């Protein structure tokens, strides 16, 4: 108690300047002391933030930590979801494979966090919470010993002054001797503490490089964790991608023809076959087929159903215009037209031949150059369109009208200009290409076509038709020019068309029908005649 009182008295005197304060630490030790306090603070803050980055529970064993990781919970949910969906679902397959991958990633994360805890967090905690505080505790102890020394020395000096001015010299001398012993003892304790503190401070300063290496260890551990995680992902991705690529149930609209046929194992694209089979059943007598627009919602629903590869299409049989619209949409949404970009110039050049017979022969040569899948699907479509044209007296869809509304969906330039330019140039050529192909379908494609090629649909009952509008019987006539089998009226019509003696109103009507087929509601009939007048 007395020692504590003397310390407080000495501290008060030093505070007000009535007593000297002994400085026992050199300047370099004082600098190390300041650095040490800063290191303690930043190490503590870093440790705290690093712990918050961990997903597992700090201090838990490996098994318990792994179970508590969010990635483990995600893995379990994905695997369970995959099992519920089953092997028949691509989502189910993906979830099962990805769930297993997430579990492996969780295991890697657990090992990574254990390593971080051992090699970084524990040493940082030891430095911030144990090593530096112990040194600072010694510094406080030294401060107390310095106060004890200063207090003892002050009292001894006061005693020696009293001997000179006092009367009881013997008693004062004895007291001074006792105080001198106390001073010596306090100084010895202070020097021992000072030496120990200095040794610890210098040791801390010399180990700063070791402490800094903790952060290199952190980055190395993170790099190793990410490398291992990347290895896990790279081992899984090929499997996932293979399952995705092998899945046949993909949207048909907007997918390349070859890709769709390969995935579905079909010969004829599903939208083409499905729409034609439905039209054969209920749409052959429908007036304005392919020209009259269908309801947007019904068309959207049918396209979605076809994208799902469903054969349950009974509700759409009653709306042939929606079916025709879906067929046109499929053809137009192909990444490359059915009659191909590559042969576009050849088609245009062939349609420009002046002689009718030579023009047909040129078109046949280009048609024969089509890739196998394109040619097969074009043959299937043209055979149907020719069949549709046989009922033109009822449905008003002659080969010319069909070519106007459907031709722009079969062939277009890779880079189209404005709507007016397309109407006045490109699509006019396309109609001149498609119309004769429909007119002479059995000459371009003499083989018979089984429209129910996949067997998915019910064939319509054939109706007796005594008015056969086909140009000739392909089974009895050799491959001759179709023009040689047409009457003089047809030759005169071709000559009139070639010489340009065409009524302006009819041309305007043609352009208007073509534009409606590509962009419904885009231009009025009067606008089309105005475009033609100024072109």
PyMOL commands that set and color helices and strands:
alter all, ss='L'
color gray80, all
select helices_A, chain A and resi 2-16+27-53+62-68+70-85+90-165+169-206+208-246+257-264+270-282+296-307+314-316+320-333+344-351+356-368+372-389+392-395+399-409+419-439+441-444+482-485+488-499+504-518+525-534
alter helices_A, ss='H'
color red, helices_A
deselect
rebuild
show_as cartoon
